[in-house]
Amino acid sequence: QVQLVESGGGLVQPGGSLRLSCAASGTIFSINAMGWYRQAPGKERELVAGITSGSRTNYADSVKGRFTISRDNAKNMVYLQMNSLKPEDTAVYYCNAVSGATLLSYWGQGTQVTVSS
């Protein structure tokens, strides 16, 4: 089992920045890929950014050049630096981890990000 706890969400004005953090615990040695997803009201959950154990990254087109995902394997943390935030970035952001051994997917409880003036 893997437990994920997100933090760092909040209210920010358009153009502002936030940094989300996700702390992983449990059978973390099995984790391969990690990522951030988001879900806005009335919309499906979508991938925002992903990172493999080898630090290969991928991003949704809508956040390329504005968001940066990173991970610290020594601290069992993954981060999402969000810059130049827009109102359409408003959503609940979820941390995700996939076990390389079982391919099971684990989710955090989510953290709210609201971009509004």
Steps between C-alpha positions, in 0.01 A plus 500: 500500500602856426366805679514844339438832673481825303554851631554850366167584341317825558364818350723698265447787260538454125866513406607375840684186603445202727708197585324174574672226697419131530649280770508127434519229765448126524643262242664785317778282361246368251407842363593561140313789344347786693285782383256778564143495376226755538123504491293812454127509585299321235809375319689174489825450683794578271873447508692820568857369521680171549850392594664158486753353741763610252365858512356495151214749496188567296247781517153583383514750215303750708775526765818464293741782574312598817510192724800292605486157662791367703568223749740445786542125535705537818212682670222305324352823374361626172435865426307710253619856453221699339578843354294748298183348638174556315139478618461186289762331719247501783440140607566239763851370441578137576830325543530159336751218526522178302668188630747360253450153646120475509397791274258604774420870505484696824343839564529774758198676648542807279576865563291792374661761274292809427622768263287810532529874541 
